[in-house]
């Protein structure tokens, strides 16, 4: 594949992240990962079947409606060492559509690798690194890096390295470098979307209490497109925020300020904000909400800029030892600025998901899920809706 693919793959040699949410959320994620307890090496094998219906309103592009079969294998491990905790997760799989998918082969592949590691050098100094790499075909609305439309296989990589130092019991600083990028196999999509981004951030934190901290932060982002000219841009961020834990189960982070974006096409300033809330209602229930507001680098095409709001809520609940349910919603609002070249475009993207799982035995689980996706746009040629139903069986050991 292209040089970007090799660069992103090489990033995996150094380290890796158990999660990558919306691009703007990298600053308020827990860089050290979830190391609450040791988890032994666990393997899982999944087989799944389902029905996928994607209805386009794009001239010359056929909708598809087909059944599919899917299989995969995964492994997870966590070492909650007090000095150097680390964890990893690997998932490999493939999905085969029984009917033809226009422009693509009927088989798509999934490969995801995530790795978190942190090291407490001293009582004051801590370093950590997150890495996440995924090779897949399904768009990710929360990620903010992929196209909204289904455009075949792509490779997305994310790596964050940061150093935190406590100058006193209340005052600390965090310096971080984040690199992320995306590349598509389809030549037409690759020409417009392949890009690599670097984000440097310096954060200053002051603890008001044991549960509340305030922050001031500066960031600089550079985005370079690999196969097209005139789209590269840089952004400066001036932000303030607060981190607060209402209890051991309920915590949140908030950042707000301004983003100063400049490219060969435009020079704009706009509000920037991001928020994340985590609530463990009980041991059986988890709820998470994220939101991000700022300039976006995906699907710019002939537009001068894209300004987006992305938000989502995910809830999981264990009814009893055998039955669990989950539900989620993700929404994105995008304002494309056409300048003097083309008309402005406003888009609304929505994805709803729900599912239920049943533990047949301690190591064997059955699950059913439904997902609905919708894109509403001023440009009718981009609109679509999608329905996906699946039934799966997972064995873990």
N, C-alpha and C positions, 0 to 999 in steps of 0.2 A: 504494500500500500504506500501511501505518500509519506513524505518525510515527517509530517506531523504525527502519523501513527507510530513511527519508530521512536520519536521523542517521548510520546505519552507512555509507550511501553517501557522505555528506559527508566521513566520515573518510578516504576514499580520496583526497581532494584533497590532503591533507597528506603522506601517506606510506603505506608498506605492508610483510608478513613472509613469507619463503619457507616457513615452516612454523608450525603451531600444534598442539602436541600436547595432552595432557591439560592442563586449565586450570591445575593446580598447577605444571606444569612450566615456566611462562613465566619463572620466576626463574632457571632454570639452563640455558636455551637460550643459544646463541651469538647475542646480539643483533646482532652485526655481520654475520652471515650467512656463507656459505661463499665466501670470496673468494680461494681458493688460486691461481686462474689466470684470465686473461681467457678468456672464451668468446664467440665471435662470435654475432651474431644468427642463431638457428636456428629454422626453421619446421618444423612437423610436421602431417601430415594423417592421421587414423586412421579406418578403417572397421571395424566389428565386428558380429558376430552371435552370438547365444547363446540359452540356455535358462534360465529363472528359475522356481523353484518355491518358494512361500512357504505354509507350512501353519500356520494359526492354530488355537488352541483357545479362541477368543473367541466367545461366543454372539452370533449375529446378524451376524458378520463373516465373509465368505466367503474361503476360501483362494484363491490363484490359481496357475495353472500355464500358462506361455506361452513361446513363442519371442519374441525381440526383435531389432531391428536398431539400430545405434548409429553415430553419426559425429561427428567433432570436428576442430577445428583448434587448434594451440597455437604459442606463440612463447616463447623464452627468450633472455636476454642477461646477461652479467656483465662488469663493468668493474672490474678489480682494481687500480685506482689506489691508490697508497700513502697518499695523504692523504684522498681521498673515494671509497672503493669503493662500488659499488652494483650491484644486480641486479634483474631482474624476470622474472616468468613469467605467462603468460596462457593459459588453456584455455577454449574455448567448444565446446559440443556439445549433442546431443539424443539421447534414447533413445525408441524407439517400440515398445510391446508389441503383438503381433499379435492378442492376445485381450483382452477387456475386463478392466479393473482396477476393482473396486468402489469407489465414492465418488470416483474420479478419472478424468480423461481418460487416454487411452492413451499420450500423449506427455509426457515430462518433459524438463526442460532443465538443463544444467550450465554454470556460468560461474564460473571461479576466477581471481582476480587476486592476485598476491603481489609484494611489492617490499621490498627491504632497502636501507638506505643508512646509512653511517657517515661521520663527519668527525672527523679528528684536528686539533682546534683548535690544540693545542700538544703538547709532549712529555708534559704532565701531564693535559690536558683532552681528553676524547673524548665526542662525542654520537652517538647512533644511534637509528634508528627502524625498526620492523617493522610491516608492514601485511599482513593477509590477509583476503580477502573471498570467500565462496563461496555460490553459489545452486545448490542441488541437491535431491535427493529421498532419497538413501540415508543411513540413520543412520550416525553415526560413533562407534563405541564408545570409541575412544581419546580423542576430543575431550572427552567428558564434558559437552558442552553440549546435544547432541541427545537426543531420546527414543530408547529402544532399539527400539521398534516402528516399522515403516514408516508414516509419517504424511504423505506427500506433500511438496510443495516447501517449502523453508525457506531463509531467508537468515541466514547466520552471519558476523559480522565481528569482527576482532581487531586492535587496534593497541597497540603498546608503544613508549613513548618513554623513553629513559634517558640520564643524564649520569653519566660516570665521571671521577673526579679522583684522581690519584696524589699524595698528600701527601708521600710519600718513596718510596724504592726498594722498600720492603716494604709500606707501608700505603696503602690506597686506599679510596674510598667510591663507591657507586653509588646514585643516586636514580632511581626509575622510576615511571611512571604507565602502567597498562594498562587499556584499555577494551575490553570485548567484550560482544556481545549476540546474541540470536537471535529471529527472528520467523517464524511459520508462515503459509501462505496459508489453510489449513483453519481456519475460524472456531472449531470446537470445540477443536482443539488449541491454537490461538492464545490462546484464553481462559485456558488453564492454563499455557502454556509461555513466552509472550513475556516477555523480561526483558532488563535492561541491567545490567552490572556494572562497577564501577570498583575498581581495586586499586592502592594506593599502597604502595611498598616502599622501605625504607632499609637498605642493606647495607654492612657494614664488613668489609674483607678484609685479612688480614695474610699475607704470603708467608713461609713457613718456609724454603722452598728454591725453586729455580727451577722445580721440578715440583710443589710442594705448597703449597696455601694453605688457611687456615682462615677461616671467616666467622661473623659474627653478624648477624642480620637481624630487622627488625620489618616486618610488613605489616598493612594494614587494607583490608578488602574490604567494599564496600556493594553489595548486590544488590536491585534494584527490579523487581517484576513489573508489566507494563504494563496488564494487563486484569483483574487479580484482587487482592483485598484480603487482608491478613493474612498474606501469605507473604514480604514483604520481610524481609531479615535482614542483619546485619553480623557480620563476623568479625575478630578480632585474632589475629595470629600472632607467636609468639616462637620463633625458630629459630636453630639452630647448624648448621654444616656444614663440609664439606671438599671441595676440588677437587684432583685429583691426576692427573698424566700419568705412567703407567708407562713410556711411550716415545712417540715421535712418532706411532705408530699406535694407541696404546691410552690412552684418557683417560676420566675419569668425574667426576661430581658427586653429592653427597649432602647433603640437608637433613633435619633432624628437630627436633621440638619439640612445641609445643602450639597448638591452635586453640581460641579462645574464641568460640563462636557464640551470637548472641542474636537472637531474633525476637519477634513478637507471640505466637507459639505456644509457644516454649520457650527455655530458657537452658541451654546445654550446653558442656562442655569435653571435648576428646578429643585423642589423639595425632595429630600431622600429620607426614607424611614424603614425600619425593620423591627419586628417584634416576634417573640417566641414565648409560649407558655406551656409548661408541663405540669399536669395534675394527675397524681395517683389517687383517685377517689378512694380506692381500697386496694388491697393486694390483688383483687380480681379485676379491677377496672383501671384503665389508663386512658388519658385524654391529652392530645397535643394539638396546639394551634400555632401556625406561623403566618407571617405576613411580610411582604417586601414591596417597596415603592421606589422606582428609579428607572434609569435608562437601561434599555435591553438591546443586546447585539444580534438577536436572532431574526431572520426573515426581513432584513432591511431592504434588500433588492434595490429599487431606485429611490427609496425614501431617505430623507435626511436623518431621521432619528425615530426611535420607538420608545415611548414612555409607558411603563407598565405597572400595574398593581397586581400582585399575586398573593393569594391567601388560601389556606386550607386547614381543615380540621379532621383529625383521625381519632377514632375511639375504639377500644377493644374491651370486651367484658367476658369474664369467665363465669357462666351461669352456675355451673357445678363442675365436678371433676371430669365429666365427659363432654359437656356442651359449652362451646364458646361462640361469641358473635363479634363481628366487627363492621364498622361503617365509616365512610369518609366522604368528604366533598372537597373539591379544589376549584377555585375560580380565578380567572385572569382577565383583567381589563387592559387593553392595549390601544394607545393612540399613536398612529403612524403619521408623521409630519412629512407631507409631500413637497413642501416648499414651492418653488416655481416650476418644478419638473412634472409633478403629478398631483392628483387630488389627495387630500387627507383621508385617512381610513380609520374607522373605529371598530374594534372587535371585542367580542365577549366570548370567553371559553369557559366551559363548565364540564366537570367530570364528577359523577356520583358513583359510589361503589358500596356494596353490602355483601356480607357473606356469613356463613355459619359453618362450624366444624363440630365433628363428633368423634370422640376417641373410642374406637371399637375395642381396642385393647390398650395397654400402657404404651406400646410402641407403634400402634397402627391407627391412623386418623383419616376420616373421610370428611371432605369439605365441598361446599357448593358456593359459588360466587356469581354476582351480576355486576356489570359495569356499563354505565351509559355516558357517552361523551358527545359534546355539542360545540360547534363553532358558529357563531353568528357574526356576520361582517357586512360593512358597507359595500365591500367587493363581493358580490354574490358568487363569483367564481371560486371563492375560497371556502364557502360554507359546506359543512358536512355534519352528519350525526352518525353515531356508532353504538351498536348494542353487542355485548359480549356476555355469554353465559357459559359457565364451566363447572365440571364436576371432577374432583381429584381424589387421589388416594396417596397418602404419605406414610412411609415406614421409616422410623428413626432408630438408631442403635449406637 
